[in-house]
Amino acid sequence: MGAHNLQALLFDVDGTLADTERDGHRVAFNLAFRDAGLDWEWDAELYGKLLAVTGGKERIRFYLENYNRDFEPPDDLDAFIAALHQAKTAHYTALLAKGRIPLRSGVERLIQEARAVGLRLAIATTTTPANVEALLVHTLGAESLDWFEVIAAGDIVPAKKPAPDIYDYALKKLGLDSSECLAFEDSINGIRSSRGANLTTIITINDYTRDDDFSEAALVLDQFGEPDAPCQVLGGKAAVFNGTAFLNVDVLQRIHAGV
């Protein structure tokens, strides 16, 4: 296959595959704070502001520097933050295990369609590998870990999104050029990262990101959609749907071909 054929799909995780931020990570942070005897409470509105920062440990630090300056930090702030973040990850995976964080509309269908036609799959995310694995196992089953050829996650690269490093890393591991792939994102930091790696990008918005600037996206949708629950095209070339009511592999091929 030449460089012009679509070879692989690269997925962000949080907000893209599942609404993990509001119903998962935020809740888990609050549980970890409570366990540590802290009276911090990140409500949905505050968490929306904290999402400007990628990475959980970085988010806690940003919160202390900008929203909770009265807190007396311990001598070893790095260790304190790392311990909080570790506790938060444990709570997050427990929420997943209880089935509290389902996949977004159309995600499982699209992944299965892509597998059926031989498209390669990868993940590029700032969240930890443990979080990614837990989400996949509890929503798609343990075998799904083998569906994704590359799971580029967490601190595997030093610079997190919006830096393009995680996508560059995933492309290198796949042995593919950006022109042979499509990326799926949900936020401004995400698309800055994917576009920085020169990837054509499809956006599915969520409550936290609906007002972000997605002018760089090939397509902006409210969701991937299902045959009985159509997606809404919010930006980009609606013509690629060609009468289809949801995102499928044919639509992806048209986007990739620049139709």
C-alpha positions in Angstrom: 0.0 0.0 0.0 1.3 3.4 -0.9 1.6 6.4 1.4 -1.7 7.7 0.2 -3.7 4.8 1.8 -5.2 5.2 5.2 -3.2 2.7 7.4 -3.9 3.6 11.1 -6.1 5.4 13.5 -4.6 7.1 16.6 -7.0 7.7 19.5 -6.8 10.0 22.4 -8.5 8.5 25.5 -9.9 10.9 28.1 -12.9 12.7 26.7 -12.5 11.0 23.3 -13.1 7.3 24.0 -15.1 7.9 27.2 -16.3 10.9 29.2 -13.6 10.1 31.7 -12.8 13.6 32.9 -16.0 14.7 34.6 -17.3 11.3 35.7 -14.0 9.5 36.3 -10.9 11.5 36.9 -12.6 14.4 38.8 -14.5 12.0 41.1 -11.3 10.0 41.7 -9.3 13.1 42.6 -11.9 14.1 45.2 -11.9 10.6 46.7 -8.1 10.7 46.9 -8.2 14.2 48.6 -10.7 12.9 51.1 -8.6 9.8 51.9 -5.6 12.2 52.6 -7.7 14.2 55.0 -7.8 17.2 52.7 -10.9 19.4 52.4 -10.3 20.1 48.7 -13.3 19.6 46.4 -13.0 19.9 42.7 -16.5 20.7 41.4 -17.3 20.3 37.7 -16.8 24.0 37.0 -13.4 24.2 38.7 -12.3 21.0 37.1 -13.1 22.5 33.7 -10.5 25.2 34.5 -8.0 22.7 35.7 -8.3 20.8 32.5 -6.2 23.6 30.8 -3.3 21.7 32.3 -2.5 18.2 31.0 -1.3 15.5 33.4 -2.7 14.7 36.8 0.3 15.5 38.9 0.7 18.8 37.0 -2.9 19.6 37.6 -2.6 19.2 41.4 0.4 21.6 41.3 -1.4 24.1 39.2 -4.4 24.0 41.6 -2.1 24.7 44.6 -0.4 27.6 42.7 -3.5 29.2 41.4 -6.6 28.1 43.4 -5.4 27.1 46.9 -2.5 29.3 47.8 -3.3 29.1 51.5 -2.4 25.4 51.7 0.8 24.8 53.6 2.8 22.5 51.4 4.8 19.7 53.0 8.6 19.8 52.7 8.6 17.2 49.9 5.9 18.6 47.7 6.8 16.3 44.7 6.4 13.2 46.9 3.1 14.5 48.4 1.7 15.2 44.9 2.9 11.8 43.6 1.2 10.0 46.5 -2.1 11.8 45.9 -1.9 11.0 42.2 -1.2 7.3 42.9 -4.3 7.2 45.2 -6.4 8.9 42.6 -5.3 6.4 40.0 -6.4 3.5 42.3 -9.8 5.2 42.8 -10.1 5.8 39.0 -9.5 2.1 38.1 -12.0 1.1 40.8 -14.7 3.3 39.2 -13.9 1.7 35.9 -14.2 -1.8 37.4 -17.7 -0.9 38.6 -18.7 0.1 35.1 -19.2 3.7 36.0 -17.5 5.1 32.9 -18.9 3.7 29.6 -17.5 4.3 26.2 -18.9 7.2 24.2 -21.5 6.7 21.4 -20.1 4.9 18.4 -16.6 4.2 19.8 -16.8 0.5 20.1 -18.6 0.2 16.7 -15.9 2.3 14.9 -13.0 0.4 16.5 -14.6 -3.0 15.4 -15.2 -1.7 11.9 -11.6 -0.5 11.6 -10.3 -3.9 12.8 -12.6 -5.7 10.3 -11.0 -3.9 7.4 -7.4 -4.2 8.7 -6.7 -0.7 9.8 -4.0 -0.5 12.5 -4.9 1.0 15.9 -2.9 3.1 18.4 -3.5 5.2 21.4 -1.7 8.5 22.2 -2.6 10.0 25.5 -1.3 11.9 28.5 -3.0 9.6 31.0 -1.1 6.8 32.7 -0.9 3.3 31.1 -2.8 1.8 34.0 -5.7 4.2 33.3 -5.8 3.3 29.6 -5.6 -0.5 30.3 -8.3 -0.3 32.9 -10.7 1.6 30.6 -10.1 -0.8 27.7 -10.4 -4.0 29.8 -13.6 -2.9 31.6 -15.3 -1.6 28.4 -14.0 -3.8 25.6 -12.6 -6.8 27.4 -9.1 -7.9 28.2 -8.5 -9.0 24.6 -8.8 -5.4 23.4 -5.3 -4.6 24.8 -4.0 -6.6 21.8 -6.1 -4.7 19.3 -3.9 -1.6 19.8 -0.5 -2.0 18.3 0.9 1.0 20.2 -0.3 2.4 23.5 1.7 5.6 24.0 0.7 6.9 27.4 1.7 9.0 30.3 5.4 9.9 31.0 6.7 7.9 28.0 7.7 11.3 26.5 8.8 14.3 28.6 6.6 16.9 27.0 2.9 16.3 27.3 0.1 17.6 25.1 -0.1 20.2 23.5 3.4 19.2 22.5 3.3 16.8 19.6 5.8 14.3 21.2 3.3 11.6 22.1 2.0 11.4 18.5 5.5 11.6 17.1 6.4 8.7 19.4 3.3 6.6 18.3 4.0 7.2 14.6 7.6 6.2 15.0 6.5 3.0 16.8 4.0 2.3 14.1 6.6 3.0 11.4 4.2 5.2 9.6 4.1 8.7 8.2 1.5 11.2 9.5 0.0 11.2 6.0 -1.1 7.6 6.4 -3.0 8.1 9.6 -6.0 9.9 11.3 -6.1 11.2 14.8 -9.1 11.4 17.1 -9.2 14.1 19.8 -11.6 16.1 22.0 -9.8 19.2 23.2 -7.6 22.2 22.2 -4.5 20.7 23.8 -5.3 17.5 21.9 -5.6 19.0 18.5 -2.5 21.2 19.0 -0.6 18.0 19.8 -2.0 16.0 16.8 -1.7 18.9 14.3 1.8 19.5 15.6 2.6 16.0 14.5 0.9 16.9 11.2 -2.0 14.5 11.6 -5.4 15.0 10.0 -7.7 15.2 13.1 -11.3 14.4 13.9 -12.8 16.0 17.0 -15.6 14.9 19.1 -16.5 17.6 21.6 -17.7 17.2 25.2 -19.1 19.6 27.8 -15.6 20.8 28.7 -14.3 21.4 25.2 -17.3 22.6 23.2 -16.0 26.2 23.1 -12.4 25.3 22.1 -11.0 26.5 18.8 -11.2 23.5 16.4 -10.6 25.4 13.2 -7.6 23.1 12.5 -9.8 20.0 12.6 -10.9 18.1 9.4 -14.2 17.4 11.1 -15.9 18.4 14.4 -18.7 16.2 15.7 -20.7 15.9 18.9 -20.0 12.1 18.9 -19.2 9.3 16.5 -22.8 8.3 16.6 -24.7 5.1 15.9 -27.2 4.1 13.1 -30.1 4.8 15.5 -28.4 7.9 17.1 -27.0 10.1 14.4 -24.0 12.4 15.0 -24.1 16.1 14.5 -21.5 17.8 12.3 -20.4 21.0 14.1 -17.5 21.9 11.8 -15.4 20.7 8.8 -16.7 19.1 5.7 -20.2 17.6 6.3 -20.1 16.4 2.7 -17.8 13.5 3.6 -20.8 11.8 5.3 -22.5 11.4 1.9 -25.9 10.7 3.5 -24.5 8.5 6.3 -25.8 9.5 9.8 -22.7 8.4 11.8 -18.9 8.1 11.6 -17.8 4.9 9.9 -14.8 3.7 8.0 -16.1 4.9 4.6 -16.3 8.4 6.0 -12.8 8.1 7.4 -11.5 7.1 4.0 -13.1 10.1 2.4 -11.7 12.5 5.1 -8.3 10.9 4.6 -8.5 11.3 0.8 -9.3 15.0 1.3 -12.7 14.7 -0.3 
